[in-house]
């Protein structure tokens, strides 16, 4: 049926894939970092303390002390094209642009900061995407990462009169495609080193111990990823958890403590991999590759290597194509 002449323009129907990662400040300066941290640390999924108790601490102490230190850390890893996390996520979306045909729009967003989930979902809907796969790029499920990304997407839909249909990418911590891509990447990185590591440390982002006790599967997902990766490589791995914050007990062992202790056990050559991150970021490039290396060498270590994330490598993009195509099944056939 031909619409009347005064009918609003109707864009051709499309499918959408929205890659989502954690977030980043817009610049490596105190003001931008403060704005980013205020959003990030106000998320009730991230800090599970009643707001009446937490907000005075956040506004009165943390946001007046931490931004300067964090801005310095960001400055050490900032690229010409911006934050590493944003630049790599953008590159991943660009590499997937034509992966599923001309009727599938691939875009990217950050849970905190820019580009935001609401902005990109609105743009995708305006472009004709009536079905959208929301894809949080977190291999291991955690309420503070996967769930809050989905929460933001669902809250955006709640404000729409005409909602697109939504699917979400499930965790892929034990997916054969993910484990194979990780193993290939680690093998390639190890082969390029000028030393043979005596140990490989698999460092995952830490979370409070309380989240495990409340039923969050994150710890189990991390352990399973490490076990499967170890089996694929045919060598043992030491699992550790980084980025502790605050006084609460966090998952252990702590990465910094592990790295400091290894030389005392005769391990002076180490490689560190971060299988919980889909893209290199502040936590991998500054916390592990810079501070982790310094801690290890200061404790007597001689050789340290940080092995990069999958990022937008050929193997990483092939893995994402495999996972996303699977979740688009049925939709693609009707596109």
N, C-alpha and C positions, 0 to 999 in steps of 0.2 A: 504494500500500500504506500502510495506517495504521500508524505506528510504535507500539511498546508504550508503555504509560502512563508507564513510568519512563525513557523515552528522553530524553536532553538536548534542550532546545529547539533547533530548527533555524531560523535566520533565513532569510527569503526570499532567493533568489539575486539578487545585484546585480553590476554592474560598478563598478570604481573608477577614478578619475583622481587621481593624486597629483602636484600641482604642487610642484616643488622649487626652492629658491633657495639661495644660498651660506650665509648665516647672519648672526647678529648677537648681540651680548651681550644679556643680559636687562635691563640698566640701563646708563645712561651714567656708571658709576663705575668706579674702578680695579679693585676686586675682580672685578666682573662681566666687565670687559674682559680682565683677566688670565686668567680661566677660559676665556673664549672663544678668546683667542689661543693658549693652551696646546693646546686641541683642534685648532684650525685649523693651526697651525704644526708640529704633530706628525704631520700627514698626509704620508705618504711620496710621495703624488702631488703635493703642494704644494711641499715642499722635498725635492728629490732628492739629498740628501746622506746618507751612511751615518749611522744613528742614533748610533753611538758617537762620531762627530765632531760631530754637530749638537746633540744633546740637552744637553751641557754648556754650549754657547753659548746655547741657548734658555733653559735654566733658570737659568744663572748671570748672563747679561747682559740678554737681550732682555726676559724676563718681569719683570725688576726695573727696567727703564727705560721701555719703550714703553707699558705700560698707562696711565700717568698722562697722557701726551701724547694717546693715542688716546681716552681718556675725555673729555678736553677737546673734541676734535673731534666726538665723538658728541653731547656736550652742546649743540653749536651747531646740530645738525639734528634733535635728538630732538623728537618730536611728543607731543601729549597722549595719543594712542593707542599710543605706544611708538616703537620703531625704525621709520624710514621703510620700510626693506626689508620688515620683518615686516608692518607695517600695510598696505602696498600689495599684498603677496602674498596676505594674508588677504582683501583687497578683491577681488582677481582671482578667488580661489576662490569668494567669495560671489556675484560677478557671473555665474559659470559654473554655479551651483548647479542650476538647472533647464534648462540648455542642451541636455541630451541625454536628457531624459525622467526620470520618477520612479524608474527602476531603475538610475540611474547616480549614484553618490556621488562628489562632487568635494571633495577635501581638500587641505591644503597642509602642507609641512614644510620645515625648514632642514637643510642638510647638517651645519652646526655650530651648536650651540645648540638652542633650543627653538622650536616643537615638533620633536622629532627624527623622522628617517625610521623607525627601528624602532618607535617608539610609534604613529605614524600608520598604518603598514602593519599592525600588530597590531590596531589599532582597526577598520581597514577589513575585515580578515579576520573579526573578531568580528561585524561588521555584516552579513556575508553576501557580501562581495565575493570571488568565486572567480576573477575575472579583473581584473587591475589594470594600467592604463597608467601607468607611471612617467614623469613629464614634467619633466626638468631644463630650466629656462627659460633656457638659454644658446643664443642663435642660432648662435654660432660654436663648433665643437667644440674642446675643450681637455681634455687628460688631467687637468689640475688642477681642472677644474670638472665637465664632463659625466661623465667617466669615474669620478671619485671619488663622485659622487652615485649612479651606477649600482652601483658597488662596494658602497656601504653598503646599498643595497636588496638586492643579491644575498647579502651576508653575513647580512642579516636573514632571508632565505628559508632560508639554510643551517641556521638553528637551528629551523626550523619542521618539525613532523612532517607537517602537512597544508598544503602550499604552494599559494597561488593561482597561476594562470597569469599570466605577466608579459610585457608589451611595454614598450619604451622609446621615447620621443620622439627621433627623430634630429635632428641640427642642421638649422636652417632659415635659414642665412645668406643663401641665394640664392632662397628661396621667393618667388614672385610676390606672395603674400598679405602676407608680411612686408615686402617692399620697398615695396609700395603703401601699407601702413599707415604705415611710416616716412616716406615722401615726403609723405603727406597731413598727418602730424603736424608735420613740419618746415615745410611751407607755411603751415599755420595759425599756428604759433609766429612765423614770420618776419613774417607779415601783422600781428601784434599789436604789433610793435616800433615805437618812435618814431624809429628810425634805420635806414638801409640798410647792412647789413654789407658790407664790402669783401671779406671772406673768411669761409668756413665751415670750421671745424676739426672733423673727425670723430675723436674721442678714444676709443680702445679700451683696455681694461685690458692692461697690459704683462705679458709673461712673459720668462723668460731666453732669450737667443738660442740657447742650447744645446738647448732644447726643439724649436726649428725644425730644427736639425741632426739631431736624433734621429728626426724624422719626424712630429712633431705638426703637423696641418694648420691650426692656429689662425691663424697669420700670413696664410696664403693665403685663409682664410675671411674674415678682416677686410678684406683688400684687395678681395676680390670684392664684399662688402657695400657698401663705400665706392664702388666703381666703379658698381655697379648703382644705388645711391642718387643718385650724381652724375648719371647718365644720366637717371633719372626726374625729377630736379629741373631738369635742363638747365643746370647750373652746376658749376664745378670745386669740389673739396673737398681740403683738406689732411689727410692721414692722420697721426695721431700716437698714441703709446702712453704711458699714464700709470702711476702707482703703482709706480715702481721701488723695489726693496728689496735691500739688500746690495751687495756689491762686484762681483758677476758682471755681465757685459755683458748688457743687456736689449734687446728689440726697439727699434728707433729709426725715426724721430726721437722724442725724449721730448716729451710734451705741454707740460711746464713750460718747456722750452727753446724750443719753437716759439712759445709765447705771448710769451715775453720778447723774442724776436727780431723778431716781426712789426712793431712800431712803427718799428724801425730801417729797415725796408724800405718805409716809407710806409703801412703798414696800421694805421690807428688805430681802426677799427670792425670788430669781429669777433663772430661767433656760434659757439658750441661745441655740438655734439650728441654724444651717447654711444650709438652704435648697438649696442654690445655688451652693454648692460644692459637687461633686460626691466622693471626697476623702479628708480626712483631710490633712492639709498642713500648711504652715507658718501662713496664715491668720486666720486659725481656732485655731491652737494649741498654737501659741504665742500671736497673736493679741487679740483673744477672751478669750481663757482658762487661759492665764497668765495675760496679761495687762488688759483685760476686768474685770477679777475677782479683780485685785488690785484696779482699778478705782472704782468699785462698793463698795468694802469694805472700801476704804478710804473715801467714801461719806456717810458712815453709814450703808451699807448693812451688813447682818450677814451671809447669806447662798447663795452661788453661785454654779451653776453647768453648765458646758458646755456639751451638748449632742452630741455624735459623729455623723459623717456623715455615710451614708450607707456603704461606703468603700467596703470591700470584704466580708461583712456579708452574711449569707444565704439569707436573704431577698433582699439585694442589688444585689446579683448575679442572683437571680431568676428574679428580675425586668429587669436586663440587658438582660438576655436570652429572655424574652418576647419581649422587644423592638427590639433587633437585629434579632430575628427569623422573626418578622413581616417584617422588611426591606429586609431580604434575600428571601422573598417569590418569587417564580418563579425561582430564581437562584438555590435554594436548590433542587427543584424538578428536575432540569436538571443536577445536579452535578454528 
